[in-house]
Every structure is written in C-alpha cells, then in structure tokens.
Amino acid sequence: MPARDRCEPQVIQALQKDGWTLVSQPFSIRVSRVENALADLSFRRDETTVIVIEVKCFDGIRPLQDELYHAVGQYIFYRNAMRLVGLNLPLFLTVPLEVYQTFFQRQTVQAVIQEAKIQIIVVDIDREEIDQWIT
C-alpha cells in the first residue's frame, strides 16, 4: 500500500464538495500479473464520468524541486500505464493552492507542466475546496 499524502483527506473533501464521489483509494492500474501501479484516488461524477487523481502536497519533506520530479514521473508513469491497459480516463495531479500560486508559477515549472501535458486540480487545503481545474 502506498504512503498517503498528508493533504489527501482535504483533497477528498474538496472533490466531494464539488459533487464527486470517491470510488477507490488507491486506484489500481493492473498492467500485468507482476506489474501494478497505484494512483492515489478515483472519483465518479455520474455513470460515465470517472477521473483518476494523484495527490501531491509539496509539504516540505523534500525540496520542492525534488517533489516536482517525483510528481511528474508518477503522473507520466500512471498515464502511460492506463494507456497500455486501455483505460481512457482523465488523470489529474492535485496541488495545494499556496504551492500553485508560488512554486508552480516559475517559468521552468510551467514549461514542464505544459510539455508533459499534466492536468491539474488546484485545491485550497484550508477551505477544503477546489480553486481551479487546469486542463
């Protein structure tokens, strides 16, 4: 079982406030008998709308740049694993509003996010609300 990010409960609450229902925690991407990737969450809006979420809190355990390296790598790995098994589900990286307004505004970070085509959900952790969806 993967470690849970510290802000995961607030992310779950924010998505539920926005009308989403938690489906799985974690979300298993079974590539083969020996390969299984675990994204953090999946949510359902209605019968046909499902999203997969990778939560990153950027909470200072590692330097922000190292956290970004890790987040981008996981995101790309999960997106490609889902493609390999034919899961055509949107994947989102969630980040706290404070981190998005500061660190994610750096030119290099913006370039990486755009180049990797990472979809982001910005979450106000204190209010437990979604601030914006970036696709």
N, CA, C and O atoms as a MOPAC input file, in Angstrom:
PM7 MOZYME 1SCF
protein

 N      0.84500 1    -1.17100 1     0.00000 1
 C      0.00000 1     0.00000 1     0.00000 1
 C      0.89600 1     1.24100 1     0.00000 1
 O      1.78700 1     1.36100 1     0.84100 1
 N      0.66400 1     2.16300 1    -0.93600 1
 C      1.49100 1     3.36900 1    -0.98400 1
 C      1.19400 1     4.29300 1     0.19800 1
 O      0.10600 1     4.27200 1     0.77300 1
 N      2.19400 1     5.10200 1     0.53900 1
 C      2.00400 1     6.08100 1     1.61100 1
 C      0.99300 1     7.13600 1     1.16500 1
 O      0.97100 1     7.54000 1     0.00300 1
 N      0.16900 1     7.56800 1     2.09600 1
 C     -0.81900 1     8.60900 1     1.78000 1
 C     -0.20600 1     9.97800 1     2.01800 1
 O      0.53400 1    10.19300 1     2.97800 1
 N     -0.53100 1    10.89000 1     1.12700 1
 C     -0.06700 1    12.25800 1     1.30400 1
 C     -0.86100 1    12.91300 1     2.43000 1
 O     -2.04000 1    12.62200 1     2.63300 1
 N     -0.19200 1    13.79800 1     3.15100 1
 C     -0.77100 1    14.45000 1     4.32100 1
 C     -2.07400 1    15.18500 1     4.00400 1
 O     -2.98200 1    15.22200 1     4.83400 1
 N     -2.17000 1    15.76900 1     2.80900 1
 C     -3.35600 1    16.57500 1     2.46200 1
 C     -4.43200 1    15.76800 1     1.73000 1
 O     -5.40900 1    16.34100 1     1.24900 1
 N     -4.26800 1    14.46100 1     1.64300 1
 C     -5.24700 1    13.64400 1     0.91800 1
 C     -6.66500 1    13.77300 1     1.47600 1
 O     -7.60200 1    13.86600 1     0.68300 1
 N     -6.87600 1    13.78500 1     2.79800 1
 C     -8.25100 1    13.94500 1     3.30200 1
 C     -8.89800 1    15.25100 1     2.83900 1
 O    -10.08900 1    15.26800 1     2.52700 1
 N     -8.13600 1    16.33900 1     2.79100 1
 C     -8.67000 1    17.62400 1     2.34800 1
 C     -8.99100 1    17.60700 1     0.85900 1
 O     -9.97000 1    18.21400 1     0.42600 1
 N     -8.16600 1    16.91100 1     0.07300 1
 C     -8.42200 1    16.77700 1    -1.36500 1
 C     -9.71400 1    15.98700 1    -1.58100 1
 O    -10.54300 1    16.36400 1    -2.40900 1
 N     -9.88000 1    14.91100 1    -0.84700 1
 C    -11.10200 1    14.10200 1    -0.94800 1
 C    -12.32000 1    14.96200 1    -0.60400 1
 O    -13.31900 1    14.95100 1    -1.32500 1
 N    -12.23100 1    15.70100 1     0.49400 1
 C    -13.35000 1    16.55400 1     0.91400 1
 C    -13.66400 1    17.59900 1    -0.14500 1
 O    -14.83300 1    17.85400 1    -0.43500 1
 N    -12.62500 1    18.21300 1    -0.73000 1
 C    -12.83100 1    19.24400 1    -1.76000 1
 C    -13.55400 1    18.66700 1    -2.97300 1
 O    -14.46800 1    19.29600 1    -3.50600 1
 N    -13.15700 1    17.49200 1    -3.40700 1
 C    -13.80700 1    16.87100 1    -4.56900 1
 C    -15.24300 1    16.46700 1    -4.24100 1
 O    -16.13400 1    16.59600 1    -5.08100 1
 N    -15.46300 1    15.98300 1    -3.03300 1
 C    -16.82500 1    15.62700 1    -2.64200 1
 C    -17.71600 1    16.86300 1    -2.57600 1
 O    -18.87900 1    16.80700 1    -2.97500 1
 N    -17.18600 1    17.97500 1    -2.07800 1
 C    -17.94600 1    19.22800 1    -2.06000 1
 C    -18.30400 1    19.67400 1    -3.47600 1
 O    -19.32300 1    20.32800 1    -3.69600 1
 N    -17.44800 1    19.31000 1    -4.43000 1
 C    -17.65300 1    19.69700 1    -5.82400 1
 C    -18.57300 1    18.71700 1    -6.56800 1
 O    -18.79000 1    18.86400 1    -7.77100 1
 N    -19.10700 1    17.72800 1    -5.85800 1
 C    -20.07000 1    16.82000 1    -6.47100 1
 C    -19.51200 1    15.48200 1    -6.93600 1
 O    -20.20000 1    14.73200 1    -7.62800 1
 N    -18.28000 1    15.17800 1    -6.56600 1
 C    -17.66700 1    13.91000 1    -6.95300 1
 C    -17.82800 1    12.88300 1    -5.83600 1
 O    -17.89700 1    13.23900 1    -4.66000 1
 N    -17.88600 1    11.60400 1    -6.21400 1
 C    -17.99400 1    10.50900 1    -5.26200 1
 C    -16.71900 1     9.67700 1    -5.33200 1
 O    -16.30400 1     9.25300 1    -6.41000 1
 N    -16.10400 1     9.44800 1    -4.18400 1
 C    -14.89300 1     8.63500 1    -4.11400 1
 C    -15.22600 1     7.19700 1    -4.51000 1
 O    -16.14700 1     6.58700 1    -3.96800 1
 N    -14.45700 1     6.66900 1    -5.46400 1
 C    -14.66600 1     5.30000 1    -5.93200 1
 C    -13.61200 1     4.36900 1    -5.36000 1
 O    -13.94200 1     3.29000 1    -4.86700 1
 N    -12.34600 1     4.77000 1    -5.42000 1
 C    -11.29100 1     3.90200 1    -4.89900 1
 C    -10.14000 1     4.71200 1    -4.34000 1
 O     -9.83900 1     5.82100 1    -4.78100 1
 N     -9.50700 1     4.09700 1    -3.33800 1
 C     -8.38000 1     4.70400 1    -2.65200 1
 C     -7.48100 1     3.58500 1    -2.16400 1
 O     -7.75100 1     3.04300 1    -1.09200 1
 N     -6.44800 1     3.20700 1    -2.86200 1
 C     -5.90100 1     3.77400 1    -4.09600 1
 C     -6.62300 1     3.23700 1    -5.33000 1
 O     -7.50900 1     2.38800 1    -5.24000 1
 N     -6.21100 1     3.76200 1    -6.48500 1
 C     -6.73700 1     3.32100 1    -7.76600 1
 C     -5.68400 1     2.41700 1    -8.40500 1
 O     -4.57700 1     2.86000 1    -8.71200 1
 N     -6.03600 1     1.15800 1    -8.60000 1
 C     -5.09900 1     0.16000 1    -9.12300 1
 C     -5.11300 1     0.12400 1   -10.64700 1
 O     -6.17000 1     0.04100 1   -11.27300 1
 N     -3.93000 1     0.18800 1   -11.22300 1
 C     -3.76400 1     0.06500 1   -12.67600 1
 C     -2.98000 1    -1.22700 1   -12.90600 1
 O     -1.75300 1    -1.25100 1   -12.80900 1
 N     -3.70400 1    -2.28500 1   -13.20900 1
 C     -3.09500 1    -3.61600 1   -13.36400 1
 C     -2.56500 1    -3.76000 1   -14.78100 1
 O     -3.33800 1    -3.92700 1   -15.72400 1
 N     -1.24500 1    -3.69500 1   -14.93400 1
 C     -0.61000 1    -3.78000 1   -16.25000 1
 C     -0.37500 1    -5.23300 1   -16.64100 1
 O     -0.58100 1    -5.60800 1   -17.79500 1
 N      0.05300 1    -6.04600 1   -15.69000 1
 C      0.28300 1    -7.47600 1   -15.93700 1
 C      0.19900 1    -8.20400 1   -14.59900 1
 O     -0.11500 1    -7.60400 1   -13.57100 1
 N      0.47800 1    -9.48100 1   -14.62600 1
 C      0.43300 1   -10.24800 1   -13.37400 1
 C      1.44900 1    -9.73700 1   -12.35900 1
 O      1.23900 1    -9.84800 1   -11.15100 1
 N      2.54000 1    -9.18400 1   -12.84700 1
 C      3.59700 1    -8.73200 1   -11.93900 1
 C      3.72500 1    -7.20600 1   -11.85700 1
 O      4.47700 1    -6.68900 1   -11.03100 1
 N      3.00300 1    -6.49900 1   -12.70200 1
 C      3.07300 1    -5.03100 1   -12.69800 1
 C      1.73300 1    -4.43000 1   -12.32200 1
 O      0.71500 1    -4.67100 1   -12.97200 1
 N      1.75700 1    -3.63900 1   -11.25400 1
 C      0.55400 1    -2.96400 1   -10.79600 1
 C      0.95100 1    -1.58300 1   -10.30500 1
 O      1.78500 1    -1.46300 1    -9.40800 1
 N      0.37200 1    -0.55000 1   -10.87200 1
 C      0.63500 1     0.82100 1   -10.44300 1
 C     -0.54200 1     1.29100 1    -9.60000 1
 O     -1.68700 1     0.92000 1    -9.85600 1
 N     -0.25400 1     2.10500 1    -8.59800 1
 C     -1.30500 1     2.57400 1    -7.69900 1
 C     -1.33300 1     4.09800 1    -7.64800 1
 O     -0.51800 1     4.72200 1    -6.96800 1
 N     -2.27500 1     4.68500 1    -8.37200 1
 C     -2.52800 1     6.11900 1    -8.23900 1
 C     -3.32000 1     6.30400 1    -6.94200 1
 O     -3.85600 1     5.34000 1    -6.39600 1
 N     -3.39100 1     7.52800 1    -6.46000 1
 C     -3.98400 1     7.74600 1    -5.14100 1
 C     -5.48800 1     7.51900 1    -5.06600 1
 O     -5.96400 1     6.84700 1    -4.15100 1
 N     -6.24400 1     8.07000 1    -6.01500 1
 C     -7.69800 1     8.08200 1    -5.88200 1
 C     -8.39100 1     7.97200 1    -7.22900 1
 O     -7.79400 1     8.26000 1    -8.26700 1
 N     -9.63800 1     7.55900 1    -7.21200 1
 C    -10.51300 1     7.73300 1    -8.37500 1
 C    -11.86500 1     8.21300 1    -7.86300 1
 O    -12.31700 1     7.83800 1    -6.78100 1
 N    -12.49500 1     9.05600 1    -8.67800 1
 C    -13.79000 1     9.64900 1    -8.34800 1
 C    -14.73800 1     9.49700 1    -9.51700 1
 O    -14.31700 1     9.39300 1   -10.66900 1
 N    -16.02400 1     9.48600 1    -9.20800 1
 C    -17.07800 1     9.41000 1   -10.21600 1
 C    -18.00100 1    10.60700 1   -10.03600 1
 O    -18.37900 1    10.95800 1    -8.91800 1
 N    -18.35500 1    11.22300 1   -11.15200 1
 C    -19.32100 1    12.34400 1   -11.11500 1
 C    -20.71500 1    11.80200 1   -11.41700 1
 O    -21.69300 1    12.18300 1   -10.77300 1
 N    -20.79300 1    10.91200 1   -12.39900 1
 C    -22.05500 1    10.29300 1   -12.79800 1
 C    -21.70900 1     8.90800 1   -13.33400 1
 O    -20.60800 1     8.41200 1   -13.09700 1
 N    -22.61000 1     8.29600 1   -14.03500 1
 C    -22.38700 1     6.92600 1   -14.51500 1
 C    -21.25200 1     6.80500 1   -15.52700 1
 O    -20.66600 1     5.73100 1   -15.66700 1
 N    -20.93500 1     7.87900 1   -16.23000 1
 C    -19.91800 1     7.78400 1   -17.28100 1
 C    -18.66100 1     8.60200 1   -17.01700 1
 O    -17.67000 1     8.43400 1   -17.72800 1
 N    -18.67000 1     9.47600 1   -16.02500 1
 C    -17.53900 1    10.36600 1   -15.79900 1
 C    -16.71900 1     9.91500 1   -14.59700 1
 O    -17.15100 1    10.03800 1   -13.45000 1
 N    -15.52900 1     9.39100 1   -14.87900 1
 C    -14.60500 1     8.93200 1   -13.84300 1
 C    -13.26300 1     9.62300 1   -14.06900 1
 O    -12.82000 1     9.77300 1   -15.20800 1
 N    -12.61900 1    10.04200 1   -12.98000 1
 C    -11.28700 1    10.63200 1   -13.06600 1
 C    -10.35400 1     9.92100 1   -12.09200 1
 O    -10.78700 1     9.35500 1   -11.08900 1
 N     -9.07400 1     9.96500 1   -12.41000 1
 C     -8.03400 1     9.39900 1   -11.55400 1
 C     -7.21400 1    10.57000 1   -11.02400 1
 O     -6.93500 1    11.52300 1   -11.75100 1
 N     -6.83500 1    10.49000 1    -9.76100 1
 C     -6.16100 1    11.58500 1    -9.07900 1
 C     -4.85000 1    11.11000 1    -8.47500 1
 O     -4.79300 1    10.06200 1    -7.83200 1
 N     -3.79900 1    11.89000 1    -8.68600 1
 C     -2.54600 1    11.71700 1    -7.95400 1
 C     -2.39800 1    12.94600 1    -7.06100 1
 O     -2.34900 1    14.07200 1    -7.55700 1
 N     -2.32700 1    12.73700 1    -5.76800 1
 C     -2.25700 1    13.81900 1    -4.78700 1
 C     -0.79600 1    14.12000 1    -4.46600 1
 O     -0.00900 1    13.21700 1    -4.18300 1
 N     -0.45200 1    15.39700 1    -4.51600 1
 C      0.86800 1    15.84300 1    -4.07700 1
 C      0.68300 1    17.07400 1    -3.21300 1
 O      0.06700 1    18.05100 1    -3.64000 1
 N      1.21700 1    17.03300 1    -1.99600 1
 C      1.04900 1    18.12400 1    -1.03800 1
 C      2.20400 1    19.11300 1    -1.05700 1
 O      2.04800 1    20.25400 1    -0.62200 1
 N      3.35800 1    18.69400 1    -1.55300 1
 C      4.53200 1    19.56000 1    -1.54900 1
 C      4.71100 1    20.14700 1    -0.14700 1
 O      4.79100 1    21.36400 1     0.02600 1
 N      4.77300 1    19.25900 1     0.85000 1
 C      4.74400 1    19.69200 1     2.24400 1
 C      6.10100 1    19.84600 1     2.90900 1
 O      6.18400 1    19.90000 1     4.13600 1
 N      7.16200 1    19.91900 1     2.12200 1
 C      8.45900 1    20.22900 1     2.70000 1
 C      9.26000 1    19.05500 1     3.20200 1
 O     10.33500 1    19.23800 1     3.77300 1
 N      8.75900 1    17.84800 1     3.00100 1
 C      9.54800 1    16.68100 1     3.39000 1
 C     10.79900 1    16.60200 1     2.51100 1
 O     11.88700 1    16.26900 1     2.98000 1
 N     10.62000 1    16.91100 1     1.24500 1
 C     11.72100 1    17.00800 1     0.28900 1
 C     11.71300 1    18.42100 1    -0.28400 1
 O     10.70000 1    19.11500 1    -0.19400 1
 N     12.82700 1    18.85500 1    -0.87200 1
 C     12.79800 1    20.15400 1    -1.55900 1
 C     11.71500 1    20.15900 1    -2.64000 1
 O     11.42800 1    19.12700 1    -3.24500 1
 N     11.11200 1    21.34200 1    -2.87900 1
 C     10.01700 1    21.44800 1    -3.84800 1
 C     10.39000 1    20.89500 1    -5.21800 1
 O      9.57700 1    20.23800 1    -5.86800 1
 N     11.59400 1    21.15500 1    -5.64900 1
 C     12.01000 1    20.67200 1    -6.97200 1
 C     12.04000 1    19.14300 1    -7.00200 1
 O     11.63200 1    18.53900 1    -7.99400 1
 N     12.51600 1    18.51500 1    -5.93100 1
 C     12.50200 1    17.04800 1    -5.86000 1
 C     11.07100 1    16.51500 1    -5.86100 1
 O     10.77900 1    15.50400 1    -6.49900 1
 N     10.18100 1    17.20200 1    -5.14100 1
 C      8.76700 1    16.80700 1    -5.14200 1
 C      8.18900 1    16.88100 1    -6.55100 1
 O      7.41700 1    16.01400 1    -6.96300 1
 N      8.57200 1    17.93100 1    -7.28700 1
 C      8.09400 1    18.07300 1    -8.66100 1
 C      8.60500 1    16.93200 1    -9.52800 1
 O      7.84000 1    16.34700 1   -10.29500 1
 N      9.88300 1    16.61100 1    -9.41600 1
 C     10.44000 1    15.48700 1   -10.19400 1
 C      9.62600 1    14.22700 1    -9.92700 1
 O      9.25000 1    13.50800 1   -10.85300 1
 N      9.36400 1    13.97300 1    -8.67000 1
 C      8.61800 1    12.77200 1    -8.26900 1
 C      7.18500 1    12.80800 1    -8.81100 1
 O      6.69300 1    11.81400 1    -9.34600 1
 N      6.52500 1    13.95300 1    -8.67100 1
 C      5.13300 1    14.09100 1    -9.12400 1
 C      5.01800 1    13.90600 1   -10.63100 1
 O      4.13700 1    13.18500 1   -11.09900 1
 N      5.89400 1    14.54500 1   -11.39300 1
 C      5.85300 1    14.43700 1   -12.85700 1
 C      6.12500 1    12.99900 1   -13.28500 1
 O      5.44500 1    12.47500 1   -14.16700 1
 N      7.10200 1    12.36800 1   -12.67300 1
 C      7.41200 1    10.97600 1   -13.00700 1
 C      6.24400 1    10.04200 1   -12.73300 1
 O      5.91100 1     9.19900 1   -13.56600 1
 N      5.62900 1    10.18700 1   -11.58100 1
 C      4.47200 1     9.35400 1   -11.25200 1
 C      3.33000 1     9.60800 1   -12.22900 1
 O      2.71100 1     8.66600 1   -12.72400 1
 N      3.05700 1    10.86100 1   -12.50000 1
 C      1.96300 1    11.21700 1   -13.39900 1
 C      2.15300 1    10.57800 1   -14.77000 1
 O      1.23300 1     9.95500 1   -15.30000 1
 N      3.32500 1    10.72800 1   -15.33300 1
 C      3.59600 1    10.16100 1   -16.66200 1
 C      3.53500 1     8.64400 1   -16.62000 1
 O      3.01400 1     8.02200 1   -17.54600 1
 N      4.05400 1     8.04100 1   -15.56600 1
 C      4.01000 1     6.58300 1   -15.41900 1
 C      2.56700 1     6.09300 1   -15.36300 1
 O      2.21400 1     5.14600 1   -16.06700 1
 N      1.72900 1     6.71700 1   -14.54100 1
 C      0.33200 1     6.29600 1   -14.41900 1
 C     -0.42700 1     6.51300 1   -15.72300 1
 O     -1.20100 1     5.65300 1   -16.14400 1
 N     -0.21100 1     7.65200 1   -16.35800 1
 C     -0.89600 1     7.93400 1   -17.62600 1
 C     -0.53200 1     6.87700 1   -18.67100 1
 O     -1.40800 1     6.38000 1   -19.37800 1
 N      0.73100 1     6.53500 1   -18.77200 1
 C      1.15300 1     5.53100 1   -19.75100 1
 C      0.67800 1     4.13200 1   -19.38100 1
 O      0.32600 1     3.35000 1   -20.26400 1
 N      0.66100 1     3.80400 1   -18.09700 1
 C      0.15000 1     2.50400 1   -17.66700 1
 C     -1.32800 1     2.37100 1   -18.01900 1
 O     -1.76800 1     1.31700 1   -18.47800 1
 N     -2.09300 1     3.44300 1   -17.80300 1
 C     -3.51900 1     3.38800 1   -18.15000 1
 C     -3.70000 1     3.21300 1   -19.65600 1
 O     -4.57600 1     2.46500 1   -20.08900 1
 N     -2.89300 1     3.88200 1   -20.44600 1
 C     -2.98000 1     3.72300 1   -21.90900 1
 C     -2.66400 1     2.29200 1   -22.32000 1
 O     -3.33100 1     1.73100 1   -23.19000 1
 N     -1.64300 1     1.69800 1   -21.69500 1
 C     -1.25600 1     0.32200 1   -22.02900 1
 C     -2.39700 1    -0.66700 1   -21.82700 1
 O     -2.54900 1    -1.61200 1   -22.60200 1
 N     -3.19300 1    -0.45200 1   -20.79700 1
 C     -4.28200 1    -1.39000 1   -20.49700 1
 C     -5.62600 1    -0.92100 1   -21.04400 1
 O     -6.65800 1    -1.53300 1   -20.77000 1
 N     -5.61500 1     0.15700 1   -21.81300 1
 C     -6.84400 1     0.61600 1   -22.45700 1
 C     -7.79500 1     1.39800 1   -21.57400 1
 O     -8.97900 1     1.51400 1   -21.89100 1
 N     -7.29300 1     1.93700 1   -20.46600 1
 C     -8.13800 1     2.78500 1   -19.61000 1
 C     -8.05000 1     4.20900 1   -20.12500 1
 O     -7.00600 1     4.85300 1   -20.02000 1
 N     -9.13100 1     4.69100 1   -20.67300 1
 C     -9.16300 1     6.03200 1   -21.22600 1
 C     -9.82400 1     6.97400 1   -20.21700 1
 O    -10.91600 1     7.49400 1   -20.44600 1
 N     -9.12700 1     7.17700 1   -19.09600 1
 C     -9.65400 1     8.02300 1   -18.02500 1
 C     -8.76400 1     9.24300 1   -17.85100 1
 O     -7.54200 1     9.14000 1   -17.96500 1
 N     -9.36100 1    10.39500 1   -17.57600 1
 C     -8.54600 1    11.57900 1   -17.31100 1
 C     -7.75900 1    11.40600 1   -16.01100 1
 O     -8.27400 1    10.90000 1   -15.01400 1
 N     -6.51600 1    11.83200 1   -16.05000 1
 C     -5.64200 1    11.78900 1   -14.88100 1
 C     -5.32400 1    13.22600 1   -14.48000 1
 O     -4.98000 1    14.05400 1   -15.32300 1
 N     -5.44100 1    13.51100 1   -13.18400 1
 C     -5.15700 1    14.83900 1   -12.66900 1
 C     -4.14700 1    14.75700 1   -11.53400 1
 O     -4.15600 1    13.81900 1   -10.73700 1
 N     -3.28600 1    15.74900 1   -11.48000 1
 C     -2.39300 1    15.95900 1   -10.35700 1
 C     -3.03800 1    17.03100 1    -9.49100 1
 O     -3.38900 1    18.09900 1    -9.99400 1
 N     -3.20200 1    16.76400 1    -8.18500 1
 C     -3.73000 1    17.80300 1    -7.31000 1
 C     -2.58300 1    18.45800 1    -6.56100 1
 O     -1.66700 1    17.78700 1    -6.08500 1
 N     -2.64800 1    19.77500 1    -6.46400 1
 C     -1.63800 1    20.52800 1    -5.73700 1
 C     -2.33700 1    21.58000 1    -4.86800 1
 O     -3.39600 1    22.09100 1    -5.23300 1
 N     -1.73900 1    21.89500 1    -3.72200 1
 C     -2.32400 1    22.93600 1    -2.87400 1
 C     -2.25900 1    24.30800 1    -3.54800 1
 O     -1.32100 1    24.60900 1    -4.28600 1
 N     -3.26300 1    25.12400 1    -3.28200 1
 C     -3.34800 1    26.47300 1    -3.83700 1
 C     -2.08600 1    27.27400 1    -3.56000 1
 O     -1.55300 1    27.91700 1    -4.46400 1
 N     -1.61100 1    27.24500 1    -2.35500 1
 C     -0.41900 1    28.00500 1    -1.96700 1
 C      0.79700 1    27.62300 1    -2.82100 1
 O      1.55700 1    28.49400 1    -3.24600 1
 N      0.97400 1    26.34400 1    -3.06700 1
 C      2.09400 1    25.86300 1    -3.88500 1
 C      1.88600 1    26.26700 1    -5.34300 1
 O      2.83500 1    26.65300 1    -6.02500 1
 N      0.65300 1    26.17700 1    -5.81400 1
 C      0.37100 1    26.55900 1    -7.19300 1
 C      0.63900 1    28.04900 1    -7.41100 1
 O      1.19800 1    28.43600 1    -8.43700 1
 N      0.24800 1    28.87200 1    -6.46400 1
 C      0.41200 1    30.32400 1    -6.61300 1
 C      1.86600 1    30.78200 1    -6.51400 1
 O      2.19400 1    31.88600 1    -6.94700 1
 N      2.72800 1    29.95900 1    -5.95800 1
 C      4.13000 1    30.34500 1    -5.79600 1
 C      5.02600 1    29.48800 1    -6.68500 1
 O      5.43000 1    29.92000 1    -7.76400 1
 N      5.32900 1    28.30200 1    -6.24400 1
 C      6.26700 1    27.42200 1    -6.94300 1
 C      5.83100 1    27.09700 1    -8.37200 1
 O      6.65800 1    27.08700 1    -9.28400 1
 N      4.54900 1    26.83300 1    -8.57000 1
 C      4.07400 1    26.44300 1    -9.90500 1
 C      4.02100 1    27.60300 1   -10.89100 1
 O      3.73100 1    27.39400 1   -12.06900 1
 N      4.29400 1    28.81100 1   -10.43600 1
 C      4.33100 1    29.95100 1   -11.34900 1
 C      5.72500 1    30.18400 1   -11.92300 1
 O      5.90500 1    31.04500 1   -12.78500 1
 N      6.70000 1    29.43100 1   -11.45600 1
 C      8.04200 1    29.56400 1   -12.00000 1
 C      8.04700 1    29.14000 1   -13.46300 1
 O      7.33100 1    28.22300 1   -13.86600 1
 N      8.86000 1    29.81900 1   -14.23600 1
 C      8.90800 1    29.57300 1   -15.67700 1
 C      9.25800 1    28.12000 1   -16.00600 1
 O      8.64400 1    27.52100 1   -16.88900 1
 N     10.23000 1    27.55700 1   -15.31000 1
 C     10.62800 1    26.17400 1   -15.60700 1
 C      9.53100 1    25.18700 1   -15.23200 1
 O      9.30500 1    24.20600 1   -15.94100 1
 N      8.85000 1    25.44500 1   -14.12000 1
 C      7.76700 1    24.54600 1   -13.70500 1
 C      6.63400 1    24.60800 1   -14.71700 1
 O      6.11000 1    23.57000 1   -15.12000 1
 N      6.24900 1    25.80900 1   -15.13200 1
 C      5.20200 1    25.96800 1   -16.14400 1
 C      5.57500 1    25.24900 1   -17.44100 1
 O      4.72900 1    24.60000 1   -18.05700 1
 N      6.82700 1    25.36000 1   -17.85200 1
 C      7.27600 1    24.70900 1   -19.08500 1
 C      7.17200 1    23.18800 1   -18.96900 1
 O      6.75000 1    22.52300 1   -19.91500 1
 N      7.55100 1    22.64200 1   -17.83000 1
 C      7.47600 1    21.19600 1   -17.61800 1
 C      6.02500 1    20.72400 1   -17.64000 1
 O      5.70700 1    19.72400 1   -18.28300 1
 N      5.15000 1    21.43600 1   -16.94400 1
 C      3.73500 1    21.07200 1   -16.88200 1
 C      3.11300 1    21.09400 1   -18.28000 1
 O      2.36400 1    20.18900 1   -18.64600 1
 N      3.42200 1    22.11200 1   -19.04200 1
 C      2.87900 1    22.23200 1   -20.40100 1
 C      3.44300 1    21.15400 1   -21.32000 1
 O      2.69800 1    20.53000 1   -22.07600 1
 N      4.74500 1    20.93300 1   -21.26000 1
 C      5.38200 1    19.92900 1   -22.12400 1
 C      4.85800 1    18.52500 1   -21.82300 1
 O      4.62100 1    17.73500 1   -22.73700 1
 N      4.68300 1    18.22500 1   -20.54800 1
 C      4.20700 1    16.89300 1   -20.14500 1
 C      2.68700 1    16.76800 1   -20.23400 1
 O      2.13600 1    15.69200 1   -20.00800 1
 N      2.01000 1    17.87300 1   -20.56500 1
 C      0.54500 1    17.88900 1   -20.68800 1
 C     -0.13200 1    17.35900 1   -19.41600 1
 O     -0.99400 1    16.48200 1   -19.46700 1
 N      0.28200 1    17.91300 1   -18.29000 1
 C     -0.25300 1    17.49700 1   -17.00000 1
 C     -1.49700 1    18.32000 1   -16.67800 1
 O     -1.47300 1    19.55000 1   -16.71100 1
 N     -2.57300 1    17.62100 1   -16.37100 1
 C     -3.81500 1    18.26000 1   -15.94300 1
 C     -3.76100 1    18.41600 1   -14.42400 1
 O     -3.36200 1    17.50000 1   -13.70500 1
 N     -4.16600 1    19.58100 1   -13.95600 1
 C     -4.00100 1    19.90200 1   -12.53800 1
 C     -5.34000 1    20.30900 1   -11.92500 1
 O     -6.16000 1    20.97700 1   -12.55500 1
 N     -5.53200 1    19.88700 1   -10.68200 1
 C     -6.60800 1    20.40300 1    -9.84800 1
 C     -5.93100 1    21.14400 1    -8.70400 1
 O     -5.16900 1    20.56000 1    -7.93300 1
 N     -6.21900 1    22.43600 1    -8.60500 1
 C     -5.66700 1    23.25800 1    -7.53400 1
 C     -6.67200 1    23.24600 1    -6.38600 1
 O     -7.84000 1    23.58600 1    -6.57300 1
 N     -6.21200 1    22.85500 1    -5.20300 1
 C     -7.09900 1    22.69400 1    -4.05000 1
 C     -6.68900 1    23.65100 1    -2.93200 1
 O     -5.52700 1    23.69800 1    -2.52900 1
 N     -7.66300 1    24.40700 1    -2.44400 1
 C     -7.44900 1    25.22400 1    -1.25400 1
 C     -7.56800 1    24.26500 1    -0.06900 1
 O     -8.66800 1    23.86900 1     0.31800 1
 N     -6.44300 1    23.91100 1     0.48500 1
 C     -6.39200 1    22.90000 1     1.54600 1
 C     -7.10900 1    23.38400 1     2.80400 1
 O     -7.80900 1    22.60700 1     3.45400 1
 N     -6.94300 1    24.65600 1     3.15000 1
 C     -7.57200 1    25.18400 1     4.37000 1
 C     -9.09700 1    25.17700 1     4.28000 1
 O     -9.77300 1    24.80500 1     5.23900 1
 N     -9.63700 1    25.58300 1     3.14000 1
 C    -11.09300 1    25.63200 1     2.95600 1
 C    -11.66000 1    24.30100 1     2.45700 1
 O    -12.87600 1    24.11200 1     2.42600 1
 N    -10.77400 1    23.38000 1     2.06800 1
 C    -11.17500 1    22.08500 1     1.50300 1
 C    -12.09200 1    22.28300 1     0.30800 1
 O    -13.17300 1    21.70000 1     0.21900 1
 N    -11.61500 1    23.14500 1    -0.63100 1
 C    -12.37600 1    23.44700 1    -1.83700 1
 C    -11.46100 1    23.48100 1    -3.04300 1
 O    -10.27200 1    23.78600 1    -2.94200 1
 N    -12.04600 1    23.15900 1    -4.18900 1
 C    -11.30700 1    23.24800 1    -5.43700 1
 C    -11.24200 1    24.71000 1    -5.85200 1
 O    -12.26200 1    25.39600 1    -5.90800 1
 N    -10.04100 1    25.17500 1    -6.14100 1
 C     -9.85400 1    26.53700 1    -6.60300 1
 C     -9.96500 1    26.60900 1    -8.12300 1
 O    -10.61100 1    27.50600 1    -8.66500 1
 N     -9.32500 1    25.65300 1    -8.80900 1
 C     -9.42700 1    25.63600 1   -10.27800 1
 C     -9.00500 1    24.29300 1   -10.85700 1
 O     -8.23200 1    23.53700 1   -10.26800 1
 N     -9.55100 1    24.03500 1   -12.04100 1
 C     -9.19700 1    22.87200 1   -12.85500 1
 C     -8.36000 1    23.41400 1   -14.03200 1
 O     -8.77400 1    24.35600 1   -14.70600 1
 N     -7.20900 1    22.82500 1   -14.26700 1
 C     -6.34500 1    23.25600 1   -15.36400 1
 C     -6.14600 1    22.06900 1   -16.29000 1
 O     -5.50700 1    21.07900 1   -15.93300 1
 N     -6.70900 1    22.18900 1   -17.49600 1
 C     -6.60300 1    21.08300 1   -18.45500 1
 C     -5.91400 1    21.55100 1   -19.72100 1
 O     -5.73000 1    20.76500 1   -20.65000 1

